[in-house]
Amino acid sequence: MKNIIAFVLTALVSFSVMASDPIVTDSTSNSTVTTTGKNETTVKSPPPSAISPSINSSNSDLCTVGVSGAVQTQILGLSTGQTVRDLNCERLKNAKVMYDMGMKVAAVSIMCQDPRVFKSMMYAGTPCPYDGKIGAEAAELWAQNLDEWPTEQEQEARRNDTLMGVAGGIAMSAIIFALTGGF
């Protein structure tokens, strides 16, 4: 019985809600908005930065030296780096390895590629080996073949090549710096 009464009440309420008219509201309004203000924008950004690459030189078994540099303007940044071989360091290491393997004549021959060592050996009366010959035989062969003596021109050419590379990098950086309005 309770279920029937609940059903009848629910039906009456739902029919009365469906039969009611919707509420309609008409409204008209006019408004004017006036805004006065000053807008200012400040952009804060970090300064431009060109960071040179780091070149690891902590390993003492490497015969290289790191060179790096960077140039930065407000528009463009340039960064570069390279390693330069130390040929004298390589010569010393190679001679040490040969000597450690018991090849003393070969070790001395490697060291004699340096004109300073070559001259000092000749001045000391112990000429550098020549085609496996040592002592007086080597001195005689070196005297016959003066054109085969190590020259300082080879070292100077290597040094000049390195300096030209560094100077070229600096010049290029200056040109880019000038083109971007750095000067």
Order of alpha helices (4+ residues) and beta strands (2+ residues): alpha-beta-beta-alpha-alpha-alpha-alpha-alpha
